[in-house]
């Protein structure tokens, strides 16, 4: 059976490049399911966490890709993805599949796919939904695009990675959907933190705000997952401000290229830029709440309805 026909099931040798928060979770999920993973990341601690799940360490990019039937890339920026593709194409065998799970823009994905085709290598885009905690359990959606026959061969691996596979058709469509999803989600979060600040100013207790909002049209995934972190003042990174900023920049840039106005998404991007400038780039994206309400920087801040300086003339009754 040739590499053009093989099913990428358990015991497949997989090169894995990029073991950060999301990439590390996916690599551990695969390694614990009997896929043979050779993992490379510039952070030795990230690689060690994968080794604990059954992966083996690669000494460099080329070592990770050497003889692998599938190479998975999980990288933070489009520029790093393209540079990595260039570095490994001379190492991988013809017919190998590169499965990119990074969040990049459609133009980058298109260029990477063409570069792979030129080297007789398959390139499939498969950005992911949700976060690292869900990825560890295989409870994430996958948004895939690439040659149908290659996607079909990847199915056993994809079923181990995630709980739902949405075939978007092309690499451009798959990557576009991911940045659209993040545009919608992060814009929703930007509005949520504004509403939370208003509710605090009115004296509404956090628990009451959360429970009441769930019973309205304002309820959302962002509220369910991220509002508890805000109310607990938990800024530890799951999805960092700078990563979210990058994703929204890609979405807004794509909209600009296609001449689609996105003023609301652009406003959310501006808030992320403000959070980054204020030194919150490595904190979780929920740190947006501190841009709107700087008092949240304090360890324990009560509702502010009794703050006469701010409440007089507010129109609250």
VEXLUM-924286 format. One record per residue (C-alpha): residue in three letters; x, y, z. Coordinates in nm, 2 decimals. Example, Ala and Ser with C-alpha at 12.3 -4.5 7.8 and 13.67 -1.06 7.14 Angstrom:
2
MARPA   residu       xx       yy       zz
MARPA      Ala     1.23    -0.45     0.78
MARPA      Ser     1.37    -0.11     0.71
//
This chain:
317
MARPA   residu       xx       yy       zz
MARPA      Unk     0.00     0.00     0.00
MARPA      Unk     0.15     0.34    -0.10
MARPA      Unk     0.13     0.66     0.09
MARPA      Unk    -0.14     0.77    -0.15
MARPA      Unk    -0.37     0.48    -0.01
MARPA      Unk    -0.28     0.44     0.35
MARPA      Unk    -0.52     0.51     0.63
MARPA      Unk    -0.36     0.72     0.91
MARPA      Unk    -0.48     0.51     1.20
MARPA      Unk    -0.31     0.41     1.53
MARPA      Unk     0.06     0.33     1.49
MARPA      Unk     0.10     0.58     1.22
MARPA      Unk     0.42     0.78     1.26
MARPA      Unk     0.33     1.14     1.31
MARPA      Unk     0.57     1.43     1.32
MARPA      Unk     0.43     1.71     1.55
MARPA      Unk     0.57     2.06     1.53
MARPA      Unk     0.45     2.31     1.79
MARPA      Unk     0.35     2.18     2.14
MARPA      Unk     0.21     2.50     2.29
MARPA      Unk    -0.12     2.52     2.47
MARPA      Unk    -0.34     2.38     2.19
MARPA      Unk    -0.08     2.19     2.00
MARPA      Unk     0.05     2.02     2.32
MARPA      Unk    -0.30     1.91     2.41
MARPA      Unk    -0.36     1.76     2.07
MARPA      Unk    -0.03     1.58     2.07
MARPA      Unk    -0.10     1.43     2.41
MARPA      Unk    -0.44     1.32     2.29
MARPA      Unk    -0.29     1.14     1.99
MARPA      Unk     0.00     0.99     2.18
MARPA      Unk    -0.23     0.84     2.44
MARPA      Unk    -0.43     0.68     2.16
MARPA      Unk    -0.14     0.48     2.02
MARPA      Unk    -0.03     0.71     1.74
MARPA      Unk     0.35     0.73     1.73
MARPA      Unk     0.44     1.09     1.78
MARPA      Unk     0.77     1.26     1.73
MARPA      Unk     0.73     1.60     1.88
MARPA      Unk     0.94     1.92     1.83
MARPA      Unk     0.90     2.25     2.01
MARPA      Unk     1.16     2.51     2.10
MARPA      Unk     1.04     2.49     2.47
MARPA      Unk     1.18     2.17     2.62
MARPA      Unk     0.92     2.18     2.90
MARPA      Unk     0.64     2.16     2.64
MARPA      Unk     0.81     1.86     2.48
MARPA      Unk     0.85     1.69     2.82
MARPA      Unk     0.47     1.71     2.88
MARPA      Unk     0.41     1.53     2.55
MARPA      Unk     0.67     1.26     2.64
MARPA      Unk     0.48     1.19     2.96
MARPA      Unk     0.18     1.10     2.74
MARPA      Unk     0.38     0.86     2.52
MARPA      Unk     0.54     1.08     2.26
MARPA      Unk     0.91     1.09     2.18
MARPA      Unk     1.12     1.40     2.14
MARPA      Unk     1.26     1.52     1.81
MARPA      Unk     1.59     1.71     1.81
MARPA      Unk     1.48     1.97     1.55
MARPA      Unk     1.22     2.04     1.28
MARPA      Unk     1.37     1.81     1.03
MARPA      Unk     1.40     1.52     1.28
MARPA      Unk     1.03     1.56     1.36
MARPA      Unk     0.93     1.53     0.99
MARPA      Unk     1.18     1.26     0.89
MARPA      Unk     1.00     0.94     0.77
MARPA      Unk     0.67     1.07     0.92
MARPA      Unk     0.35     0.97     0.72
MARPA      Unk     0.17     1.28     0.86
MARPA      Unk     0.33     1.60     0.99
MARPA      Unk     0.10     1.81     1.21
MARPA      Unk     0.19     2.18     1.25
MARPA      Unk     0.05     2.39     1.53
MARPA      Unk     0.22     2.73     1.51
MARPA      Unk     0.15     3.08     1.64
MARPA      Unk     0.17     3.30     1.33
MARPA      Unk     0.13     3.27     0.95
MARPA      Unk     0.49     3.37     0.90
MARPA      Unk     0.62     3.09     1.12
MARPA      Unk     0.40     2.84     0.94
MARPA      Unk     0.54     2.93     0.60
MARPA      Unk     0.90     2.93     0.72
MARPA      Unk     0.84     2.59     0.88
MARPA      Unk     0.69     2.44     0.56
MARPA      Unk     1.00     2.56     0.37
MARPA      Unk     1.23     2.39     0.62
MARPA      Unk     1.06     2.05     0.62
MARPA      Unk     0.98     2.01     0.25
MARPA      Unk     1.33     1.88     0.17
MARPA      Unk     1.29     1.62     0.45
MARPA      Unk     0.95     1.47     0.41
MARPA      Unk     0.89     1.20     0.15
MARPA      Unk     0.67     1.25    -0.15
MARPA      Unk     0.31     1.17    -0.07
MARPA      Unk     0.34     1.28     0.29
MARPA      Unk     0.05     1.48     0.44
MARPA      Unk     0.10     1.80     0.62
MARPA      Unk    -0.19     1.87     0.85
MARPA      Unk    -0.19     2.23     0.97
MARPA      Unk    -0.40     2.30     1.28
MARPA      Unk    -0.27     2.66     1.32
MARPA      Unk    -0.50     2.96     1.29
MARPA      Unk    -0.38     3.14     0.98
MARPA      Unk    -0.54     3.35     0.70
MARPA      Unk    -0.66     3.20     0.38
MARPA      Unk    -0.39     3.36     0.17
MARPA      Unk    -0.12     3.19     0.38
MARPA      Unk    -0.30     2.86     0.36
MARPA      Unk    -0.33     2.89    -0.02
MARPA      Unk     0.05     2.96    -0.06
MARPA      Unk     0.14     2.68     0.18
MARPA      Unk    -0.08     2.43    -0.01
MARPA      Unk     0.07     2.54    -0.35
MARPA      Unk     0.42     2.51    -0.21
MARPA      Unk     0.34     2.16    -0.09
MARPA      Unk     0.19     2.06    -0.42
MARPA      Unk     0.51     2.17    -0.60
MARPA      Unk     0.70     1.93    -0.37
MARPA      Unk     0.44     1.65    -0.43
MARPA      Unk     0.33     1.67    -0.07
MARPA      Unk    -0.03     1.70     0.05
MARPA      Unk    -0.14     2.00     0.25
MARPA      Unk    -0.46     2.00     0.46
MARPA      Unk    -0.58     2.29     0.68
MARPA      Unk    -0.76     2.18     1.00
MARPA      Unk    -0.80     2.47     1.25
MARPA      Unk    -0.96     2.38     1.58
MARPA      Unk    -1.24     2.51     1.80
MARPA      Unk    -1.27     2.55     2.18
MARPA      Unk    -0.96     2.53     2.40
MARPA      Unk    -0.68     2.32     2.54
MARPA      Unk    -0.89     2.16     2.82
MARPA      Unk    -1.14     2.03     2.56
MARPA      Unk    -0.86     1.92     2.32
MARPA      Unk    -0.70     1.70     2.59
MARPA      Unk    -1.03     1.51     2.59
MARPA      Unk    -1.09     1.51     2.22
MARPA      Unk    -1.40     1.72     2.27
MARPA      Unk    -1.33     1.99     2.00
MARPA      Unk    -1.47     2.07     1.66
MARPA      Unk    -1.23     2.04     1.36
MARPA      Unk    -1.28     2.26     1.05
MARPA      Unk    -1.10     2.09     0.77
MARPA      Unk    -1.02     2.17     0.41
MARPA      Unk    -0.82     1.99     0.15
MARPA      Unk    -0.82     1.71    -0.11
MARPA      Unk    -1.12     1.49    -0.04
MARPA      Unk    -0.92     1.16    -0.07
MARPA      Unk    -0.65     1.29     0.17
MARPA      Unk    -0.91     1.40     0.42
MARPA      Unk    -1.07     1.06     0.40
MARPA      Unk    -0.74     0.89     0.48
MARPA      Unk    -0.70     1.12     0.78
MARPA      Unk    -1.03     1.03     0.93
MARPA      Unk    -0.91     0.78     1.20
MARPA      Unk    -0.67     1.05     1.33
MARPA      Unk    -0.93     1.32     1.31
MARPA      Unk    -1.18     1.11     1.50
MARPA      Unk    -0.92     1.08     1.78
MARPA      Unk    -0.85     1.45     1.78
MARPA      Unk    -1.20     1.58     1.79
MARPA      Unk    -1.57     1.52     1.85
MARPA      Unk    -1.70     1.67     1.52
MARPA      Unk    -1.54     1.72     1.18
MARPA      Unk    -1.68     2.00     0.95
MARPA      Unk    -1.55     1.97     0.60
MARPA      Unk    -1.52     2.32     0.46
MARPA      Unk    -1.39     2.20     0.12
MARPA      Unk    -1.08     2.41     0.06
MARPA      Unk    -0.79     2.52     0.27
MARPA      Unk    -0.90     2.87     0.21
MARPA      Unk    -1.25     2.81     0.34
MARPA      Unk    -1.14     2.62     0.65
MARPA      Unk    -0.90     2.89     0.76
MARPA      Unk    -1.15     3.16     0.68
MARPA      Unk    -1.41     2.99     0.90
MARPA      Unk    -1.18     2.97     1.19
MARPA      Unk    -1.09     3.34     1.19
MARPA      Unk    -1.46     3.43     1.14
MARPA      Unk    -1.54     3.21     1.44
MARPA      Unk    -1.28     3.40     1.65
MARPA      Unk    -1.40     3.73     1.51
MARPA      Unk    -1.75     3.66     1.64
MARPA      Unk    -1.64     3.51     1.97
MARPA      Unk    -1.40     3.78     2.06
MARPA      Unk    -1.64     4.06     1.96
MARPA      Unk    -1.90     3.89     2.18
MARPA      Unk    -1.65     3.89     2.47
MARPA      Unk    -1.56     4.25     2.41
MARPA      Unk    -1.93     4.34     2.46
MARPA      Unk    -1.97     4.10     2.75
MARPA      Unk    -1.70     4.27     2.95
MARPA      Unk    -1.86     4.61     2.88
MARPA      Unk    -2.19     4.48     3.01
MARPA      Unk    -2.02     4.33     3.31
MARPA      Unk    -1.86     4.66     3.40
MARPA      Unk    -2.20     4.84     3.37
MARPA      Unk    -2.36     4.57     3.59
MARPA      Unk    -2.09     4.61     3.86
MARPA      Unk    -2.14     4.98     3.85
MARPA      Unk    -2.51     4.93     3.91
MARPA      Unk    -2.44     4.71     4.21
MARPA      Unk    -2.55     4.38     4.06
MARPA      Unk    -2.37     4.09     4.24
MARPA      Unk    -2.17     3.87     4.01
MARPA      Unk    -2.37     3.56     4.06
MARPA      Unk    -2.70     3.74     4.00
MARPA      Unk    -2.56     3.89     3.68
MARPA      Unk    -2.44     3.55     3.56
MARPA      Unk    -2.77     3.37     3.64
MARPA      Unk    -3.00     3.64     3.50
MARPA      Unk    -2.80     3.68     3.18
MARPA      Unk    -2.83     3.31     3.11
MARPA      Unk    -3.21     3.36     3.09
MARPA      Unk    -3.19     3.63     2.82
MARPA      Unk    -3.09     3.68     2.46
MARPA      Unk    -2.75     3.80     2.60
MARPA      Unk    -2.65     3.45     2.70
MARPA      Unk    -2.35     3.31     2.51
MARPA      Unk    -2.07     3.06     2.50
MARPA      Unk    -1.83     3.34     2.61
MARPA      Unk    -2.05     3.40     2.91
MARPA      Unk    -2.07     3.03     3.00
MARPA      Unk    -1.69     2.97     2.97
MARPA      Unk    -1.52     3.30     3.03
MARPA      Unk    -1.74     3.50     3.27
MARPA      Unk    -1.65     3.28     3.57
MARPA      Unk    -1.28     3.35     3.50
MARPA      Unk    -1.35     3.73     3.50
MARPA      Unk    -1.56     3.72     3.82
MARPA      Unk    -1.28     3.51     3.99
MARPA      Unk    -1.01     3.76     3.86
MARPA      Unk    -0.84     3.46     3.69
MARPA      Unk    -0.62     3.60     3.41
MARPA      Unk    -0.41     3.29     3.36
MARPA      Unk    -0.36     3.22     2.99
MARPA      Unk    -0.57     2.97     2.80
MARPA      Unk    -0.62     3.18     2.49
MARPA      Unk    -0.39     3.48     2.53
MARPA      Unk    -0.46     3.84     2.44
MARPA      Unk    -0.18     3.86     2.18
MARPA      Unk    -0.30     3.54     2.01
MARPA      Unk    -0.66     3.67     2.00
MARPA      Unk    -0.52     4.00     1.86
MARPA      Unk    -0.34     3.81     1.59
MARPA      Unk    -0.66     3.62     1.49
MARPA      Unk    -0.88     3.92     1.48
MARPA      Unk    -0.61     4.11     1.28
MARPA      Unk    -0.62     3.83     1.02
MARPA      Unk    -1.00     3.84     1.01
MARPA      Unk    -1.02     4.22     0.97
MARPA      Unk    -0.74     4.22     0.72
MARPA      Unk    -0.92     3.95     0.51
MARPA      Unk    -1.24     4.16     0.53
MARPA      Unk    -1.04     4.46     0.41
MARPA      Unk    -0.90     4.26     0.12
MARPA      Unk    -1.25     4.15     0.02
MARPA      Unk    -1.40     4.50     0.08
MARPA      Unk    -1.64     4.38     0.35
MARPA      Unk    -1.70     4.64     0.63
MARPA      Unk    -1.65     4.50     0.98
MARPA      Unk    -1.67     4.81     1.21
MARPA      Unk    -1.78     4.60     1.52
MARPA      Unk    -1.51     4.35     1.48
MARPA      Unk    -1.26     4.63     1.42
MARPA      Unk    -1.37     4.78     1.75
MARPA      Unk    -1.30     4.45     1.93
MARPA      Unk    -0.96     4.44     1.77
MARPA      Unk    -0.89     4.79     1.90
MARPA      Unk    -0.97     4.67     2.25
MARPA      Unk    -0.73     4.38     2.22
MARPA      Unk    -0.46     4.62     2.10
MARPA      Unk    -0.53     4.84     2.41
MARPA      Unk    -0.50     4.53     2.64
MARPA      Unk    -0.17     4.44     2.47
MARPA      Unk    -0.03     4.79     2.50
MARPA      Unk    -0.12     4.79     2.87
MARPA      Unk     0.10     4.48     2.93
MARPA      Unk    -0.17     4.21     2.92
MARPA      Unk    -0.05     4.04     2.60
MARPA      Unk     0.04     3.71     2.78
MARPA      Unk    -0.27     3.71     3.00
MARPA      Unk    -0.59     3.53     2.90
MARPA      Unk    -0.81     3.73     2.66
MARPA      Unk    -1.06     3.78     2.95
MARPA      Unk    -0.81     4.06     3.06
MARPA      Unk    -1.01     4.28     2.82
MARPA      Unk    -1.23     4.33     3.13
MARPA      Unk    -0.95     4.53     3.29
MARPA      Unk    -0.93     4.76     2.99
MARPA      Unk    -1.29     4.86     3.05
MARPA      Unk    -1.27     4.85     3.43
MARPA      Unk    -0.92     4.91     3.56
MARPA      Unk    -1.04     4.85     3.92
MARPA      Unk    -1.04     4.48     3.84
MARPA      Unk    -0.66     4.49     3.86
MARPA      Unk    -0.71     4.49     4.23
MARPA      Unk    -0.73     4.15     4.41
MARPA      Unk    -1.07     4.20     4.55
MARPA      Unk    -1.30     4.48     4.41
MARPA      Unk    -1.66     4.52     4.52
MARPA      Unk    -1.95     4.64     4.31
MARPA      Unk    -1.92     5.02     4.26
MARPA      Unk    -2.28     5.13     4.29
MARPA      Unk    -2.21     5.32     4.61
MARPA      Unk    -1.92     5.51     4.46
MARPA      Unk    -2.07     5.86     4.47
MARPA      Unk    -1.81     6.01     4.25
MARPA      Unk    -1.92     5.78     3.97
MARPA      Unk    -2.29     5.71     4.04
MARPA      Unk    -2.42     6.07     4.07
MARPA      Unk    -2.60     6.17     3.76
MARPA      Unk    -2.57     5.83     3.61
MARPA      Unk    -2.94     5.80     3.55
MARPA      Unk    -2.96     5.48     3.76
MARPA      Unk    -3.29     5.46     3.95
//
